[in-house]
Amino acid sequence: MIDFAKFVKYSKPGPRYTSYPTAPEFSVEFTQEDLKQYYKNQSDDRALSLYIHMPFCRSACYFCGCNTIFTSKEDKKVRYIEYLKKELNILKQHLNTKRVVTQMHFGGGTPTFFSPEQLNEVITAIKEIFPNFSDDAEISCEVDPRFFTKEHMDVLKNGGCNRLSFGVQDLDETVQKTIHRIQPFELTQNVIKIAREAGIHSINTDLIYGLPHQTRESFKKTLEKMITLDTDRFAVFNYAHVPWLMKTMRKFDETTFPKPQEKLEMLKDTIDFFTSNGYKMVGMDHFAKPEDELFKAIEKGELHRNFQGYTTKGGADLIGIGLTSIGNGVDYYAQNFKDLKPYEEAIDNGDLPTFKGYALSDDDQLRQFVIMELMSNFSLNITRVENEFNINFGEYFADALSALKEFEEAELLTLSNEKIEVNQTGAMLIRNICMPFDAYLNKIPEEKRRFSKTI
């Protein structure tokens, strides 16, 4: 029996490590000229991964931390598509767009809030600029079941889509009303049926624990209903409460949130529930059927993590397209403008709409490797790190290893000269375990860290 009360002390602000260095380190000193140089220097042999941001939603879901624009006006979507096309043509001037594409993801906002005809227009435009998709390319789309029809599915399938991720979050009526997202179970059931009938063999559903009015009992009921849909993957995220960034989150009464100890128990319940029903835990917040490629990757220690979450597609340069999207290569991150006006102005000037970015030092790349390995595979081969980066791990990371002793004593991981191995209980606190390796975080006093709580 796990004593969760003793882990409550680990409930502190910390990054989710979709990148390292994390987004607060990105700087406006990184310009489109820097990005052009990186594009020019990239090897033609490296694959591409495309992320296309579709930022519009009909109305706000109060829990959401994404950069979205709420509108019911059709002309705004039409205009956005025109600017996406212009951005693609500007990209073509600076990037070898004939490189092989191994991954493409539509994120939001709500990509399927665009009409099937509009989605088709976007997919056609992308494939004109990026004509070389690999035969096994992963093409995926985030879907709000409230905005999804068979016509959407037909367009996506014709565009090569082979994976869908449906946002659900929670099925409890009180929780749904509070988060401003009414979505009956039957609606989700119907759209998954549409996807299956279209031959989509990889379906993910997103759930969130830690929402207002959630309890262990109510979330268990959500899990029990959701598993009847037999989806291939579940992503179960810890709600990230960042009201200083997202105004809609200020609508929540914080006294209605489950306490840290209850959140840990909800996560433990979730792990137990899925593993007893034939799913395997992948990374810190995903569950997959054993035949899923994510699970196969973790068995081989080849799971990767990027802004889309966990993926098997490593070794590709990510190109961010559209408002606020983020791209990265071996040694840089680049983010587009977050607001429409400067985004459109840059494109009208024939510029890449680069807002800010970051050039990674050798130390950054080393720490990035260590953190992403732990986040993805819950283990780190120290010998491999020493060989690849030509360091003495014990000397280089003496402070971090000293900080990890606490987790070792709490029986969350084991440390040796060759390996760091995080166990299943430790996996629930993997963000905390990675934080000692973060050179930037450790310069900021804990009370000034502007991140969501790790628990």
Secondary structure as GFF3:
##gff-version 3
##sequence-region A 1 455
A	DSSP	three_ten_helix	4	10	.	.	.	ID=ss1
A	DSSP	three_ten_helix	23	25	.	.	.	ID=ss2
A	DSSP	alpha_helix	32	41	.	.	.	ID=ss3
A	DSSP	beta_strand	47	54	.	.	.	ID=ss4
A	DSSP	beta_strand	56	57	.	.	.	ID=ss5
A	DSSP	beta_strand	69	70	.	.	.	ID=ss6
A	DSSP	alpha_helix	74	94	.	.	.	ID=ss7
A	DSSP	beta_strand	101	108	.	.	.	ID=ss8
A	DSSP	three_ten_helix	111	113	.	.	.	ID=ss9
A	DSSP	alpha_helix	116	129	.	.	.	ID=ss10
A	DSSP	beta_strand	133	143	.	.	.	ID=ss11
A	DSSP	three_ten_helix	145	147	.	.	.	ID=ss12
A	DSSP	alpha_helix	150	158	.	.	.	ID=ss13
A	DSSP	beta_strand	163	169	.	.	.	ID=ss14
A	DSSP	alpha_helix	173	179	.	.	.	ID=ss15
A	DSSP	alpha_helix	185	197	.	.	.	ID=ss16
A	DSSP	beta_strand	202	209	.	.	.	ID=ss17
A	DSSP	alpha_helix	216	226	.	.	.	ID=ss18
A	DSSP	three_ten_helix	227	229	.	.	.	ID=ss19
A	DSSP	beta_strand	233	238	.	.	.	ID=ss20
A	DSSP	three_ten_helix	247	251	.	.	.	ID=ss21
A	DSSP	three_ten_helix	254	256	.	.	.	ID=ss22
A	DSSP	alpha_helix	260	276	.	.	.	ID=ss23
A	DSSP	beta_strand	280	282	.	.	.	ID=ss24
A	DSSP	beta_strand	286	288	.	.	.	ID=ss25
A	DSSP	alpha_helix	293	300	.	.	.	ID=ss26
A	DSSP	beta_strand	304	306	.	.	.	ID=ss27
A	DSSP	beta_strand	309	311	.	.	.	ID=ss28
A	DSSP	beta_strand	316	321	.	.	.	ID=ss29
A	DSSP	beta_strand	326	329	.	.	.	ID=ss30
A	DSSP	beta_strand	332	336	.	.	.	ID=ss31
A	DSSP	alpha_helix	340	348	.	.	.	ID=ss32
A	DSSP	beta_strand	354	359	.	.	.	ID=ss33
A	DSSP	alpha_helix	362	377	.	.	.	ID=ss34
A	DSSP	beta_strand	379	381	.	.	.	ID=ss35
A	DSSP	alpha_helix	382	389	.	.	.	ID=ss36
A	DSSP	alpha_helix	393	396	.	.	.	ID=ss37
A	DSSP	alpha_helix	398	409	.	.	.	ID=ss38
A	DSSP	beta_strand	413	415	.	.	.	ID=ss39
A	DSSP	beta_strand	419	422	.	.	.	ID=ss40
A	DSSP	alpha_helix	424	427	.	.	.	ID=ss41
A	DSSP	alpha_helix	430	434	.	.	.	ID=ss42
A	DSSP	three_ten_helix	435	437	.	.	.	ID=ss43
A	DSSP	three_ten_helix	441	443	.	.	.	ID=ss44
A	DSSP	three_ten_helix	446	448	.	.	.	ID=ss45
###
